[in-house]
């Protein structure tokens, strides 16, 4: 799904890996200044991956967290908060493609 600015706001896919045969994933995107953040959820709505890349206050940002690394501790960083603020924490209504 494309936003008014022509950038993707959500997408759907499937993982074809030994541990996730045909497992659907939902990815939600957020753009803020020079940052692009995304969160991925599995079909059960569990957050499985987060990524944020770009620049913040002139510094390079490159955050990449798999499901086991996503925690309140990682979310405590000011850079993390700036990246992901405003991006949905749950897949909610987007579990069904729209």
mmCIF file of the C-alpha atoms, coordinates in Angstrom:
data_MODEL
# 
_entry.id   MODEL 
# 
loop_
_atom_site.group_PDB 
_atom_site.id 
_atom_site.type_symbol 
_atom_site.label_atom_id 
_atom_site.label_alt_id 
_atom_site.label_comp_id 
_atom_site.label_asym_id 
_atom_site.label_entity_id 
_atom_site.label_seq_id 
_atom_site.pdbx_PDB_ins_code 
_atom_site.Cartn_x 
_atom_site.Cartn_y 
_atom_site.Cartn_z 
_atom_site.occupancy 
_atom_site.B_iso_or_equiv 
_atom_site.pdbx_formal_charge 
_atom_site.auth_seq_id 
_atom_site.auth_comp_id 
_atom_site.auth_asym_id 
_atom_site.auth_atom_id 
_atom_site.pdbx_PDB_model_num 
ATOM 1  C CA . UNK A 1 1  ? 0.000  0.000   0.000  1.00 0.00 ? 1  UNK A CA 1 
ATOM 2  C CA . UNK A 1 2  ? 1.385  3.395   -1.010 1.00 0.00 ? 2  UNK A CA 1 
ATOM 3  C CA . UNK A 1 3  ? 0.987  6.612   0.953  1.00 0.00 ? 3  UNK A CA 1 
ATOM 4  C CA . UNK A 1 4  ? 0.075  10.015  -0.452 1.00 0.00 ? 4  UNK A CA 1 
ATOM 5  C CA . UNK A 1 5  ? 3.775  10.848  -0.738 1.00 0.00 ? 5  UNK A CA 1 
ATOM 6  C CA . UNK A 1 6  ? 4.405  7.819   -2.964 1.00 0.00 ? 6  UNK A CA 1 
ATOM 7  C CA . UNK A 1 7  ? 6.241  5.793   -0.327 1.00 0.00 ? 7  UNK A CA 1 
ATOM 8  C CA . UNK A 1 8  ? 5.164  2.397   0.911  1.00 0.00 ? 8  UNK A CA 1 
ATOM 9  C CA . UNK A 1 9  ? 3.248  2.412   4.214  1.00 0.00 ? 9  UNK A CA 1 
ATOM 10 C CA . UNK A 1 10 ? 2.602  -1.326  4.529  1.00 0.00 ? 10 UNK A CA 1 
ATOM 11 C CA . UNK A 1 11 ? 3.318  -4.481  2.626  1.00 0.00 ? 11 UNK A CA 1 
ATOM 12 C CA . UNK A 1 12 ? 2.568  -8.169  2.879  1.00 0.00 ? 12 UNK A CA 1 
ATOM 13 C CA . UNK A 1 13 ? 4.756  -11.134 2.116  1.00 0.00 ? 13 UNK A CA 1 
ATOM 14 C CA . UNK A 1 14 ? 5.449  -14.745 2.928  1.00 0.00 ? 14 UNK A CA 1 
ATOM 15 C CA . UNK A 1 15 ? 8.557  -16.388 4.345  1.00 0.00 ? 15 UNK A CA 1 
ATOM 16 C CA . UNK A 1 16 ? 9.742  -19.531 2.609  1.00 0.00 ? 16 UNK A CA 1 
ATOM 17 C CA . UNK A 1 17 ? 12.255 -20.760 5.149  1.00 0.00 ? 17 UNK A CA 1 
ATOM 18 C CA . UNK A 1 18 ? 12.659 -24.151 6.854  1.00 0.00 ? 18 UNK A CA 1 
ATOM 19 C CA . UNK A 1 19 ? 11.189 -22.832 10.105 1.00 0.00 ? 19 UNK A CA 1 
ATOM 20 C CA . UNK A 1 20 ? 8.445  -20.676 8.545  1.00 0.00 ? 20 UNK A CA 1 
ATOM 21 C CA . UNK A 1 21 ? 6.875  -22.413 5.560  1.00 0.00 ? 21 UNK A CA 1 
ATOM 22 C CA . UNK A 1 22 ? 4.557  -20.026 3.754  1.00 0.00 ? 22 UNK A CA 1 
ATOM 23 C CA . UNK A 1 23 ? 4.314  -17.875 6.891  1.00 0.00 ? 23 UNK A CA 1 
ATOM 24 C CA . UNK A 1 24 ? 2.665  -14.534 6.074  1.00 0.00 ? 24 UNK A CA 1 
ATOM 25 C CA . UNK A 1 25 ? 4.295  -11.337 7.320  1.00 0.00 ? 25 UNK A CA 1 
ATOM 26 C CA . UNK A 1 26 ? 2.973  -7.792  7.564  1.00 0.00 ? 26 UNK A CA 1 
ATOM 27 C CA . UNK A 1 27 ? 5.393  -4.867  7.428  1.00 0.00 ? 27 UNK A CA 1 
ATOM 28 C CA . UNK A 1 28 ? 4.403  -1.377  8.551  1.00 0.00 ? 28 UNK A CA 1 
ATOM 29 C CA . UNK A 1 29 ? 6.589  1.587   7.539  1.00 0.00 ? 29 UNK A CA 1 
ATOM 30 C CA . UNK A 1 30 ? 7.146  5.102   8.908  1.00 0.00 ? 30 UNK A CA 1 
ATOM 31 C CA . UNK A 1 31 ? 9.164  7.935   7.427  1.00 0.00 ? 31 UNK A CA 1 
ATOM 32 C CA . UNK A 1 32 ? 10.302 10.848  9.573  1.00 0.00 ? 32 UNK A CA 1 
ATOM 33 C CA . UNK A 1 33 ? 12.754 13.402  8.214  1.00 0.00 ? 33 UNK A CA 1 
ATOM 34 C CA . UNK A 1 34 ? 15.726 11.281  7.054  1.00 0.00 ? 34 UNK A CA 1 
ATOM 35 C CA . UNK A 1 35 ? 14.655 8.133   8.928  1.00 0.00 ? 35 UNK A CA 1 
ATOM 36 C CA . UNK A 1 36 ? 12.825 5.087   7.574  1.00 0.00 ? 36 UNK A CA 1 
ATOM 37 C CA . UNK A 1 37 ? 11.511 2.697   10.220 1.00 0.00 ? 37 UNK A CA 1 
ATOM 38 C CA . UNK A 1 38 ? 9.676  -0.574  9.720  1.00 0.00 ? 38 UNK A CA 1 
ATOM 39 C CA . UNK A 1 39 ? 8.096  -3.213  11.921 1.00 0.00 ? 39 UNK A CA 1 
ATOM 40 C CA . UNK A 1 40 ? 7.238  -6.730  10.823 1.00 0.00 ? 40 UNK A CA 1 
ATOM 41 C CA . UNK A 1 41 ? 4.588  -8.945  12.342 1.00 0.00 ? 41 UNK A CA 1 
ATOM 42 C CA . UNK A 1 42 ? 3.716  -12.574 11.770 1.00 0.00 ? 42 UNK A CA 1 
ATOM 43 C CA . UNK A 1 43 ? 0.157  -13.751 11.014 1.00 0.00 ? 43 UNK A CA 1 
ATOM 44 C CA . UNK A 1 44 ? -0.516 -14.053 14.764 1.00 0.00 ? 44 UNK A CA 1 
ATOM 45 C CA . UNK A 1 45 ? 0.290  -10.379 15.241 1.00 0.00 ? 45 UNK A CA 1 
ATOM 46 C CA . UNK A 1 46 ? 3.592  -10.981 17.033 1.00 0.00 ? 46 UNK A CA 1 
ATOM 47 C CA . UNK A 1 47 ? 6.321  -8.418  16.351 1.00 0.00 ? 47 UNK A CA 1 
ATOM 48 C CA . UNK A 1 48 ? 9.174  -10.332 14.734 1.00 0.00 ? 48 UNK A CA 1 
ATOM 49 C CA . UNK A 1 49 ? 11.521 -7.689  13.311 1.00 0.00 ? 49 UNK A CA 1 
ATOM 50 C CA . UNK A 1 50 ? 12.278 -3.965  13.496 1.00 0.00 ? 50 UNK A CA 1 
ATOM 51 C CA . UNK A 1 51 ? 14.585 -1.824  11.413 1.00 0.00 ? 51 UNK A CA 1 
ATOM 52 C CA . UNK A 1 52 ? 15.415 1.881   11.250 1.00 0.00 ? 52 UNK A CA 1 
ATOM 53 C CA . UNK A 1 53 ? 17.911 3.458   8.890  1.00 0.00 ? 53 UNK A CA 1 
ATOM 54 C CA . UNK A 1 54 ? 18.878 6.964   7.930  1.00 0.00 ? 54 UNK A CA 1 
ATOM 55 C CA . UNK A 1 55 ? 20.343 9.958   9.744  1.00 0.00 ? 55 UNK A CA 1 
ATOM 56 C CA . UNK A 1 56 ? 19.359 11.744  12.917 1.00 0.00 ? 56 UNK A CA 1 
ATOM 57 C CA . UNK A 1 57 ? 20.994 15.034  13.912 1.00 0.00 ? 57 UNK A CA 1 
ATOM 58 C CA . UNK A 1 58 ? 23.749 14.344  11.373 1.00 0.00 ? 58 UNK A CA 1 
ATOM 59 C CA . UNK A 1 59 ? 24.553 10.884  12.768 1.00 0.00 ? 59 UNK A CA 1 
ATOM 60 C CA . UNK A 1 60 ? 24.025 7.635   10.878 1.00 0.00 ? 60 UNK A CA 1 
ATOM 61 C CA . UNK A 1 61 ? 21.266 5.418   12.293 1.00 0.00 ? 61 UNK A CA 1 
ATOM 62 C CA . UNK A 1 62 ? 21.212 1.679   11.637 1.00 0.00 ? 62 UNK A CA 1 
ATOM 63 C CA . UNK A 1 63 ? 18.973 -0.273  14.022 1.00 0.00 ? 63 UNK A CA 1 
ATOM 64 C CA . UNK A 1 64 ? 18.076 -3.875  13.247 1.00 0.00 ? 64 UNK A CA 1 
ATOM 65 C CA . UNK A 1 65 ? 16.354 -6.078  15.839 1.00 0.00 ? 65 UNK A CA 1 
ATOM 66 C CA . UNK A 1 66 ? 15.055 -9.629  15.499 1.00 0.00 ? 66 UNK A CA 1 
ATOM 67 C CA . UNK A 1 67 ? 12.184 -10.845 17.667 1.00 0.00 ? 67 UNK A CA 1 
ATOM 68 C CA . UNK A 1 68 ? 14.483 -11.981 20.501 1.00 0.00 ? 68 UNK A CA 1 
ATOM 69 C CA . UNK A 1 69 ? 16.214 -8.584  20.674 1.00 0.00 ? 69 UNK A CA 1 
ATOM 70 C CA . UNK A 1 70 ? 13.053 -6.440  20.805 1.00 0.00 ? 70 UNK A CA 1 
ATOM 71 C CA . UNK A 1 71 ? 12.537 -5.448  24.425 1.00 0.00 ? 71 UNK A CA 1 
ATOM 72 C CA . UNK A 1 72 ? 11.734 -2.503  26.698 1.00 0.00 ? 72 UNK A CA 1 
ATOM 73 C CA . UNK A 1 73 ? 15.488 -2.140  27.162 1.00 0.00 ? 73 UNK A CA 1 
ATOM 74 C CA . UNK A 1 74 ? 16.092 -1.597  23.430 1.00 0.00 ? 74 UNK A CA 1 
ATOM 75 C CA . UNK A 1 75 ? 13.132 0.794   23.315 1.00 0.00 ? 75 UNK A CA 1 
ATOM 76 C CA . UNK A 1 76 ? 14.670 2.982   26.040 1.00 0.00 ? 76 UNK A CA 1 
ATOM 77 C CA . UNK A 1 77 ? 17.213 4.532   23.658 1.00 0.00 ? 77 UNK A CA 1 
ATOM 78 C CA . UNK A 1 78 ? 16.389 8.082   22.500 1.00 0.00 ? 78 UNK A CA 1 
ATOM 79 C CA . UNK A 1 79 ? 17.385 7.103   18.944 1.00 0.00 ? 79 UNK A CA 1 
ATOM 80 C CA . UNK A 1 80 ? 15.023 4.114   19.026 1.00 0.00 ? 80 UNK A CA 1 
ATOM 81 C CA . UNK A 1 81 ? 12.199 6.307   20.284 1.00 0.00 ? 81 UNK A CA 1 
ATOM 82 C CA . UNK A 1 82 ? 12.819 8.883   17.550 1.00 0.00 ? 82 UNK A CA 1 
ATOM 83 C CA . UNK A 1 83 ? 12.841 6.161   14.900 1.00 0.00 ? 83 UNK A CA 1 
ATOM 84 C CA . UNK A 1 84 ? 9.737  4.277   15.962 1.00 0.00 ? 84 UNK A CA 1 
ATOM 85 C CA . UNK A 1 85 ? 7.583  6.980   17.551 1.00 0.00 ? 85 UNK A CA 1 
ATOM 86 C CA . UNK A 1 86 ? 4.233  6.972   15.798 1.00 0.00 ? 86 UNK A CA 1 
ATOM 87 C CA . UNK A 1 87 ? 4.704  3.547   14.187 1.00 0.00 ? 87 UNK A CA 1 
ATOM 88 C CA . UNK A 1 88 ? 2.088  1.051   15.311 1.00 0.00 ? 88 UNK A CA 1 
ATOM 89 C CA . UNK A 1 89 ? 3.230  -1.399  17.956 1.00 0.00 ? 89 UNK A CA 1 
ATOM 90 C CA . UNK A 1 90 ? 0.624  -3.976  16.962 1.00 0.00 ? 90 UNK A CA 1 
ATOM 91 C CA . UNK A 1 91 ? -0.497 -5.128  13.527 1.00 0.00 ? 91 UNK A CA 1 
ATOM 92 C CA . UNK A 1 92 ? -4.157 -4.714  14.500 1.00 0.00 ? 92 UNK A CA 1 
ATOM 93 C CA . UNK A 1 93 ? -6.469 -4.270  11.540 1.00 0.00 ? 93 UNK A CA 1 
ATOM 94 C CA . UNK A 1 94 ? -3.604 -4.793  9.102  1.00 0.00 ? 94 UNK A CA 1 
ATOM 95 C CA . UNK A 1 95 ? -3.448 -8.524  9.820  1.00 0.00 ? 95 UNK A CA 1 
ATOM 96 C CA . UNK A 1 96 ? -6.010 -8.714  7.021  1.00 0.00 ? 96 UNK A CA 1 
ATOM 97 C CA . UNK A 1 97 ? -4.550 -7.302  3.787  1.00 0.00 ? 97 UNK A CA 1 
ATOM 98 C CA . UNK A 1 98 ? -6.102 -3.974  2.747  1.00 0.00 ? 98 UNK A CA 1 
# 
